[in-house]
Amino acid sequence: MTLRIVLFVVAAALTAAHFFRAGNHGLVALSLATPLLFFYRKRWSLMLLQLAAYGATLNWLLAMVLLIQMRQQVGRPWTTAAVILGSVALLTLLAGLLLNSRSVRERYR
């Protein structure tokens, strides 16, 4: 259970860093506050955490596609950026999927 929570917190912190770099401080605060939902042991909070992880995954994939397109237009290498952003997207997706395990669902009835 602890590993699942830590993985989600890391994914939320990376998402907050992404929004901070973009200058969107409202989404930074929301990303950093999202893990606080672990303190509410209700089913809706677990669903909201999963939804946040899946939304962040889509955000990472969109950022990856846009960055690849931009680098290809300029003629710069793009594979390293694609691997890094793809890995972060995979980590965030994994954090959301692990919240659907039986042990987590039993704690959030």
Secondary structure as GFF3:
##gff-version 3
##sequence-region A 1 109
A	DSSP	alpha_helix	2	22	.	.	.	ID=ss1
A	DSSP	alpha_helix	25	33	.	.	.	ID=ss2
A	DSSP	three_ten_helix	34	39	.	.	.	ID=ss3
A	DSSP	alpha_helix	43	74	.	.	.	ID=ss4
A	DSSP	alpha_helix	79	98	.	.	.	ID=ss5
A	DSSP	alpha_helix	102	107	.	.	.	ID=ss6
###
